[in-house]
Amino acid sequence: MPDTYDLDESLQTIMDWGKYEAAAYRVLVRYGPLEASDVVVRADIPQGRVYDILNSLYNQDAVVKRGIQPTEYDAQSPRKLIEPNKQKFENMAVEAIEALEPAYSMNLETESHPAWVTTGIGDTSTKARELFDEADERIWILERSFWLSSPDTELLQRKAEAGVDVRIVGWSGRQGLREMPREVPGAEFREASEVETSFYVSDDGTVLINLNQGETGLLFHDVATATIFTQHFESIYRTAEEVEL
């Protein structure tokens, strides 16, 4: 079983929750039913926020209420709750593959490796670092989870210092985003309330799509298709809020 940090990270991504919603649900699955005061202790949630968190989960049918004075909270079935969202991520991967396969076939004769499909977090991370390292003009990152390690942030800072346009937009629910401006001061950081997937745009039509927390990656080189991603990034970037030190 994953440790509590990894499990909470997964719940945040799959369910589009903040860290407190994820922690509260995990605790209720393991120890429920619980009163709100017990959730505060076991999930390390601020006392002043626990009822907002539990009511949010209740409104999403993630938990049920039992009794009055005191009210206890209990988790709904994880399978029942998560399965529809799991299917959403799988559908995104299938749709992306179906969209890219025609371009892959058309370019086989002109380019030896026009597209790659990576499996596993390690392969996806490696391709992302290669994309960052080879960029001369821009590195645009739309990211939900912020897996970047110290070597990655150092590389991004070197690129920014060399004149590469480094922009990063993250989901506002990720606390790690607040630390990034200190680690990559040469980049522009913004946060958006909704980030449904992760992708990275580089030079000359190069895009890496990060699906299912890096378990599947789609890297391709196609100027026409990349335009869709650059336009999507720009639309989110314009409305996102700046993140400052």
Short mmCIF file of the C-alpha atoms (twelve columns), coordinates in Angstrom:
data_MODEL
# 
_entry.id   MODEL 
# 
loop_
_atom_site.group_PDB 
_atom_site.id 
_atom_site.type_symbol 
_atom_site.label_atom_id 
_atom_site.label_alt_id 
_atom_site.label_comp_id 
_atom_site.label_asym_id 
_atom_site.label_seq_id 
_atom_site.Cartn_x 
_atom_site.Cartn_y 
_atom_site.Cartn_z 
_atom_site.pdbx_PDB_model_num 
ATOM 1   C CA . MET A 1   0.000   0.000  0.000   1 
ATOM 2   C CA . PRO A 2   1.362   3.507  -0.827  1 
ATOM 3   C CA . ASP A 3   2.432   5.701  2.090   1 
ATOM 4   C CA . THR A 4   0.000   8.385  3.192   1 
ATOM 5   C CA . TYR A 5   1.791   11.146 1.253   1 
ATOM 6   C CA . ASP A 6   1.661   9.238  -2.040  1 
ATOM 7   C CA . LEU A 7   -1.934  8.205  -1.426  1 
ATOM 8   C CA . ASP A 8   -3.006  11.776 -0.705  1 
ATOM 9   C CA . GLU A 9   -1.183  12.964 -3.824  1 
ATOM 10  C CA . SER A 10  -3.048  10.392 -5.909  1 
ATOM 11  C CA . LEU A 11  -6.398  11.385 -4.425  1 
ATOM 12  C CA . GLN A 12  -5.701  15.062 -5.122  1 
ATOM 13  C CA . THR A 13  -4.954  14.321 -8.758  1 
ATOM 14  C CA . ILE A 14  -7.741  11.839 -9.431  1 
ATOM 15  C CA . MET A 15  -10.483 13.620 -7.485  1 
ATOM 16  C CA . ASP A 16  -9.315  17.217 -8.037  1 
ATOM 17  C CA . TRP A 17  -9.152  17.744 -4.261  1 
ATOM 18  C CA . GLY A 18  -6.980  19.866 -2.045  1 
ATOM 19  C CA . LYS A 19  -4.654  18.250 0.473   1 
ATOM 20  C CA . TYR A 20  -7.124  18.479 3.359   1 
ATOM 21  C CA . GLU A 21  -9.955  16.823 1.441   1 
ATOM 22  C CA . ALA A 22  -7.627  13.990 0.489   1 
ATOM 23  C CA . ALA A 23  -6.343  13.551 4.045   1 
ATOM 24  C CA . ALA A 24  -9.833  13.629 5.562   1 
ATOM 25  C CA . TYR A 25  -11.185 11.049 3.139   1 
ATOM 26  C CA . ARG A 26  -8.194  8.748  3.674   1 
ATOM 27  C CA . VAL A 27  -8.634  8.923  7.446   1 
ATOM 28  C CA . LEU A 28  -12.369 8.229  7.233   1 
ATOM 29  C CA . VAL A 29  -11.751 5.227  4.998   1 
ATOM 30  C CA . ARG A 30  -9.338  3.801  7.557   1 
ATOM 31  C CA . TYR A 31  -10.916 4.829  10.871  1 
ATOM 32  C CA . GLY A 32  -14.482 6.048  10.190  1 
ATOM 33  C CA . PRO A 33  -17.042 6.786  11.296  1 
ATOM 34  C CA . LEU A 34  -15.461 9.709  13.152  1 
ATOM 35  C CA . GLU A 35  -16.562 12.972 14.674  1 
ATOM 36  C CA . ALA A 36  -15.114 16.166 13.218  1 
ATOM 37  C CA . SER A 37  -12.777 16.614 16.185  1 
ATOM 38  C CA . ASP A 38  -11.262 13.177 15.555  1 
ATOM 39  C CA . VAL A 39  -10.738 14.020 11.884  1 
ATOM 40  C CA . VAL A 40  -8.840  17.152 12.960  1 
ATOM 41  C CA . VAL A 41  -6.399  15.056 14.966  1 
ATOM 42  C CA . ARG A 42  -5.958  12.099 12.618  1 
ATOM 43  C CA . ALA A 43  -5.806  14.089 9.358   1 
ATOM 44  C CA . ASP A 44  -3.910  17.101 10.763  1 
ATOM 45  C CA . ILE A 45  -6.543  19.553 9.539   1 
ATOM 46  C CA . PRO A 46  -6.901  23.026 11.115  1 
ATOM 47  C CA . GLN A 47  -9.819  23.146 13.548  1 
ATOM 48  C CA . GLY A 48  -11.325 26.140 11.797  1 
ATOM 49  C CA . ARG A 49  -11.460 24.383 8.434   1 
ATOM 50  C CA . VAL A 50  -12.605 20.884 9.268   1 
ATOM 51  C CA . TYR A 51  -16.343 21.485 8.800   1 
ATOM 52  C CA . ASP A 52  -15.803 23.193 5.442   1 
ATOM 53  C CA . ILE A 53  -13.690 20.233 4.341   1 
ATOM 54  C CA . LEU A 54  -16.176 17.621 5.542   1 
ATOM 55  C CA . ASN A 55  -19.142 19.477 4.041   1 
ATOM 56  C CA . SER A 56  -17.290 19.716 0.733   1 
ATOM 57  C CA . LEU A 57  -16.745 15.950 0.761   1 
ATOM 58  C CA . TYR A 58  -20.377 15.416 1.766   1 
ATOM 59  C CA . ASN A 59  -21.608 17.573 -1.142  1 
ATOM 60  C CA . GLN A 60  -19.496 15.447 -3.501  1 
ATOM 61  C CA . ASP A 61  -21.027 12.241 -2.088  1 
ATOM 62  C CA . ALA A 62  -17.589 11.216 -0.850  1 
ATOM 63  C CA . VAL A 63  -18.756 10.908 2.764   1 
ATOM 64  C CA . VAL A 64  -22.030 10.371 4.611   1 
ATOM 65  C CA . LYS A 65  -23.279 11.868 7.870   1 
ATOM 66  C CA . ARG A 66  -24.584 9.822  10.760  1 
ATOM 67  C CA . GLY A 67  -26.526 11.093 13.744  1 
ATOM 68  C CA . ILE A 68  -27.006 14.542 15.249  1 
ATOM 69  C CA . GLN A 69  -25.080 16.041 18.173  1 
ATOM 70  C CA . PRO A 70  -22.615 14.578 17.727  1 
ATOM 71  C CA . THR A 71  -22.569 14.060 13.971  1 
ATOM 72  C CA . GLU A 72  -20.241 11.367 12.714  1 
ATOM 73  C CA . TYR A 73  -18.779 11.159 9.230   1 
ATOM 74  C CA . ASP A 74  -18.012 8.019  7.271   1 
ATOM 75  C CA . ALA A 75  -16.414 7.429  3.869   1 
ATOM 76  C CA . GLN A 76  -18.266 6.182  0.825   1 
ATOM 77  C CA . SER A 77  -16.813 3.179  -1.001  1 
ATOM 78  C CA . PRO A 78  -13.458 4.133  -2.610  1 
ATOM 79  C CA . ARG A 79  -14.217 2.005  -5.659  1 
ATOM 80  C CA . LYS A 80  -17.592 3.641  -6.185  1 
ATOM 81  C CA . LEU A 81  -16.080 7.092  -5.759  1 
ATOM 82  C CA . ILE A 82  -12.856 6.784  -7.744  1 
ATOM 83  C CA . GLU A 83  -13.812 4.471  -10.616 1 
ATOM 84  C CA . PRO A 84  -15.581 7.154  -12.731 1 
ATOM 85  C CA . ASN A 85  -12.578 9.485  -12.416 1 
ATOM 86  C CA . LYS A 86  -10.155 6.684  -13.211 1 
ATOM 87  C CA . GLN A 87  -12.095 6.125  -16.417 1 
ATOM 88  C CA . LYS A 88  -11.766 9.824  -17.230 1 
ATOM 89  C CA . PHE A 89  -7.954  9.615  -17.137 1 
ATOM 90  C CA . GLU A 90  -7.961  6.425  -19.195 1 
ATOM 91  C CA . ASN A 91  -10.210 8.092  -21.759 1 
ATOM 92  C CA . MET A 92  -7.827  11.056 -21.969 1 
ATOM 93  C CA . ALA A 93  -4.945  8.709  -22.743 1 
ATOM 94  C CA . VAL A 94  -6.934  6.846  -25.396 1 
ATOM 95  C CA . GLU A 95  -8.083  10.070 -27.042 1 
ATOM 96  C CA . ALA A 96  -4.554  11.469 -27.116 1 
ATOM 97  C CA . ILE A 97  -3.170  8.283  -28.673 1 
ATOM 98  C CA . GLU A 98  -5.930  8.222  -31.290 1 
ATOM 99  C CA . ALA A 99  -5.233  11.851 -32.158 1 
ATOM 100 C CA . LEU A 100 -1.489  11.297 -32.531 1 
ATOM 101 C CA . GLU A 101 -1.375  7.975  -34.355 1 
ATOM 102 C CA . PRO A 102 -2.349  9.442  -37.780 1 
ATOM 103 C CA . ALA A 103 0.443   12.024 -37.507 1 
ATOM 104 C CA . TYR A 104 2.840   9.281  -36.452 1 
ATOM 105 C CA . SER A 105 1.998   7.198  -39.522 1 
ATOM 106 C CA . MET A 106 2.258   10.150 -41.902 1 
ATOM 107 C CA . ASN A 107 5.703   11.125 -40.626 1 
ATOM 108 C CA . LEU A 108 7.291   7.693  -40.486 1 
ATOM 109 C CA . GLU A 109 8.972   8.194  -43.862 1 
ATOM 110 C CA . THR A 110 10.354  11.645 -43.096 1 
ATOM 111 C CA . GLU A 111 11.383  11.391 -39.453 1 
ATOM 112 C CA . SER A 112 12.818  8.382  -37.695 1 
ATOM 113 C CA . HIS A 113 11.100  9.017  -34.341 1 
ATOM 114 C CA . PRO A 114 8.231   11.491 -34.723 1 
ATOM 115 C CA . ALA A 115 6.455   10.272 -31.586 1 
ATOM 116 C CA . TRP A 116 7.078   8.220  -28.483 1 
ATOM 117 C CA . VAL A 117 4.726   6.654  -25.984 1 
ATOM 118 C CA . THR A 118 6.404   6.221  -22.596 1 
ATOM 119 C CA . THR A 119 5.233   3.914  -19.834 1 
ATOM 120 C CA . GLY A 120 6.172   4.521  -16.236 1 
ATOM 121 C CA . ILE A 121 7.104   7.622  -14.279 1 
ATOM 122 C CA . GLY A 122 10.831  7.121  -14.876 1 
ATOM 123 C CA . ASP A 123 10.535  7.149  -18.672 1 
ATOM 124 C CA . THR A 124 8.207   10.143 -18.667 1 
ATOM 125 C CA . SER A 125 10.509  12.109 -16.358 1 
ATOM 126 C CA . THR A 126 13.502  11.290 -18.565 1 
ATOM 127 C CA . LYS A 127 11.711  12.556 -21.673 1 
ATOM 128 C CA . ALA A 128 10.712  15.734 -19.837 1 
ATOM 129 C CA . ARG A 129 14.333  16.430 -18.875 1 
ATOM 130 C CA . GLU A 130 15.455  15.819 -22.454 1 
ATOM 131 C CA . LEU A 131 12.822  18.284 -23.645 1 
ATOM 132 C CA . PHE A 132 14.021  20.906 -21.139 1 
ATOM 133 C CA . ASP A 133 17.682  20.320 -21.985 1 
ATOM 134 C CA . GLU A 134 17.198  20.637 -25.751 1 
ATOM 135 C CA . ALA A 135 15.071  23.791 -25.614 1 
ATOM 136 C CA . ASP A 136 16.611  26.974 -27.032 1 
ATOM 137 C CA . GLU A 137 13.569  29.241 -27.237 1 
ATOM 138 C CA . ARG A 138 10.884  28.252 -24.754 1 
ATOM 139 C CA . ILE A 139 9.822   25.829 -22.048 1 
ATOM 140 C CA . TRP A 140 6.158   26.170 -21.169 1 
ATOM 141 C CA . ILE A 141 4.962   23.885 -18.383 1 
ATOM 142 C CA . LEU A 142 1.361   23.228 -17.399 1 
ATOM 143 C CA . GLU A 143 1.555   20.964 -14.359 1 
ATOM 144 C CA . ARG A 144 -0.776  19.518 -11.720 1 
ATOM 145 C CA . SER A 145 1.599   17.664 -9.434  1 
ATOM 146 C CA . PHE A 146 5.112   19.236 -9.462  1 
ATOM 147 C CA . TRP A 147 7.333   16.180 -9.531  1 
ATOM 148 C CA . LEU A 148 10.377  18.307 -10.469 1 
ATOM 149 C CA . SER A 149 13.559  17.374 -8.613  1 
ATOM 150 C CA . SER A 150 16.477  19.643 -7.706  1 
ATOM 151 C CA . PRO A 151 18.411  18.771 -10.919 1 
ATOM 152 C CA . ASP A 152 15.281  19.661 -12.925 1 
ATOM 153 C CA . THR A 153 14.828  23.042 -11.274 1 
ATOM 154 C CA . GLU A 154 18.544  23.789 -11.641 1 
ATOM 155 C CA . LEU A 155 18.292  22.946 -15.343 1 
ATOM 156 C CA . LEU A 156 15.257  25.200 -15.767 1 
ATOM 157 C CA . GLN A 157 17.069  28.054 -14.008 1 
ATOM 158 C CA . ARG A 158 20.112  27.662 -16.292 1 
ATOM 159 C CA . LYS A 159 17.818  27.751 -19.301 1 
ATOM 160 C CA . ALA A 160 16.086  30.883 -18.029 1 
ATOM 161 C CA . GLU A 161 19.447  32.570 -17.448 1 
ATOM 162 C CA . ALA A 162 20.413  31.656 -21.025 1 
ATOM 163 C CA . GLY A 163 17.385  33.518 -22.367 1 
ATOM 164 C CA . VAL A 164 14.915  30.660 -22.770 1 
ATOM 165 C CA . ASP A 165 11.302  31.711 -22.131 1 
ATOM 166 C CA . VAL A 166 10.455  29.556 -19.100 1 
ATOM 167 C CA . ARG A 167 6.840   29.772 -17.938 1 
ATOM 168 C CA . ILE A 168 5.159   27.496 -15.432 1 
ATOM 169 C CA . VAL A 169 1.452   27.339 -14.664 1 
ATOM 170 C CA . GLY A 170 0.394   25.087 -11.814 1 
ATOM 171 C CA . TRP A 171 -2.793  24.028 -10.156 1 
ATOM 172 C CA . SER A 172 -3.486  26.276 -7.179  1 
ATOM 173 C CA . GLY A 173 -4.311  23.233 -5.031  1 
ATOM 174 C CA . ARG A 174 -0.668  22.141 -5.027  1 
ATOM 175 C CA . GLN A 175 1.327   23.551 -2.147  1 
ATOM 176 C CA . GLY A 176 4.598   22.753 -3.912  1 
ATOM 177 C CA . LEU A 177 3.907   25.517 -6.409  1 
ATOM 178 C CA . ARG A 178 4.615   28.159 -3.765  1 
ATOM 179 C CA . GLU A 179 8.197   26.945 -3.373  1 
ATOM 180 C CA . MET A 180 9.018   26.962 -7.076  1 
ATOM 181 C CA . PRO A 181 9.748   30.704 -7.544  1 
ATOM 182 C CA . ARG A 182 12.574  30.389 -5.016  1 
ATOM 183 C CA . GLU A 183 14.034  27.400 -6.856  1 
ATOM 184 C CA . VAL A 184 13.679  28.845 -10.376 1 
ATOM 185 C CA . PRO A 185 13.713  32.643 -9.943  1 
ATOM 186 C CA . GLY A 186 14.288  33.169 -13.660 1 
ATOM 187 C CA . ALA A 187 10.938  31.636 -14.618 1 
ATOM 188 C CA . GLU A 188 7.471   33.147 -14.694 1 
ATOM 189 C CA . PHE A 189 5.044   31.367 -12.341 1 
ATOM 190 C CA . ARG A 190 1.279   31.488 -12.273 1 
ATOM 191 C CA . GLU A 191 -1.446  29.401 -10.647 1 
ATOM 192 C CA . ALA A 192 -4.812  28.372 -12.046 1 
ATOM 193 C CA . SER A 193 -7.832  27.025 -10.208 1 
ATOM 194 C CA . GLU A 194 -8.388  24.319 -12.828 1 
ATOM 195 C CA . VAL A 195 -5.607  22.259 -14.406 1 
ATOM 196 C CA . GLU A 196 -7.011  19.054 -15.861 1 
ATOM 197 C CA . THR A 197 -3.808  17.554 -17.227 1 
ATOM 198 C CA . SER A 198 -0.086  18.222 -17.534 1 
ATOM 199 C CA . PHE A 199 1.959   18.980 -20.623 1 
ATOM 200 C CA . TYR A 200 5.237   20.646 -21.570 1 
ATOM 201 C CA . VAL A 201 5.839   22.666 -24.750 1 
ATOM 202 C CA . SER A 202 9.275   23.299 -26.237 1 
ATOM 203 C CA . ASP A 203 10.703  24.496 -29.553 1 
ATOM 204 C CA . ASP A 204 9.526   23.652 -33.065 1 
ATOM 205 C CA . GLY A 205 6.350   21.740 -32.290 1 
ATOM 206 C CA . THR A 206 7.721   19.569 -29.482 1 
ATOM 207 C CA . VAL A 207 5.163   18.592 -26.834 1 
ATOM 208 C CA . LEU A 208 5.174   16.057 -23.996 1 
ATOM 209 C CA . ILE A 209 1.807   15.139 -22.492 1 
ATOM 210 C CA . ASN A 210 1.946   13.748 -18.958 1 
ATOM 211 C CA . LEU A 211 -1.034  11.525 -18.138 1 
ATOM 212 C CA . ASN A 212 -2.010  9.647  -14.993 1 
ATOM 213 C CA . GLN A 213 0.753   11.160 -12.829 1 
ATOM 214 C CA . GLY A 214 3.470   10.243 -15.316 1 
ATOM 215 C CA . GLU A 215 2.465   6.615  -15.788 1 
ATOM 216 C CA . THR A 216 1.859   7.408  -19.472 1 
ATOM 217 C CA . GLY A 217 3.681   10.030 -21.517 1 
ATOM 218 C CA . LEU A 218 3.148   11.076 -25.128 1 
ATOM 219 C CA . LEU A 219 6.017   12.953 -26.784 1 
ATOM 220 C CA . PHE A 220 5.645   14.204 -30.341 1 
ATOM 221 C CA . HIS A 221 7.086   16.681 -32.832 1 
ATOM 222 C CA . ASP A 222 4.385   18.255 -34.985 1 
ATOM 223 C CA . VAL A 223 4.001   21.996 -35.458 1 
ATOM 224 C CA . ALA A 224 0.303   21.939 -36.377 1 
ATOM 225 C CA . THR A 225 -0.717  19.749 -33.445 1 
ATOM 226 C CA . ALA A 226 1.559   21.619 -31.030 1 
ATOM 227 C CA . THR A 227 -0.284  24.842 -31.873 1 
ATOM 228 C CA . ILE A 228 -3.352  23.452 -30.103 1 
ATOM 229 C CA . PHE A 229 -1.324  23.034 -26.920 1 
ATOM 230 C CA . THR A 230 0.408   26.418 -27.153 1 
ATOM 231 C CA . GLN A 231 -2.928  28.165 -27.607 1 
ATOM 232 C CA . HIS A 232 -4.399  26.262 -24.661 1 
ATOM 233 C CA . PHE A 233 -1.409  27.167 -22.502 1 
ATOM 234 C CA . GLU A 234 -1.619  30.835 -23.477 1 
ATOM 235 C CA . SER A 235 -5.339  31.001 -22.671 1 
ATOM 236 C CA . ILE A 236 -4.735  29.568 -19.178 1 
ATOM 237 C CA . TYR A 237 -1.629  31.716 -18.644 1 
ATOM 238 C CA . ARG A 238 -3.506  34.941 -19.405 1 
ATOM 239 C CA . THR A 239 -6.121  34.333 -16.714 1 
ATOM 240 C CA . ALA A 240 -3.894  32.636 -14.115 1 
ATOM 241 C CA . GLU A 241 -2.672  34.538 -11.053 1 
ATOM 242 C CA . GLU A 242 0.987   35.391 -10.572 1 
ATOM 243 C CA . VAL A 243 2.937   33.506 -7.930  1 
ATOM 244 C CA . GLU A 244 5.555   35.650 -6.238  1 
ATOM 245 C CA . LEU A 245 8.211   35.125 -3.578  1 
# 
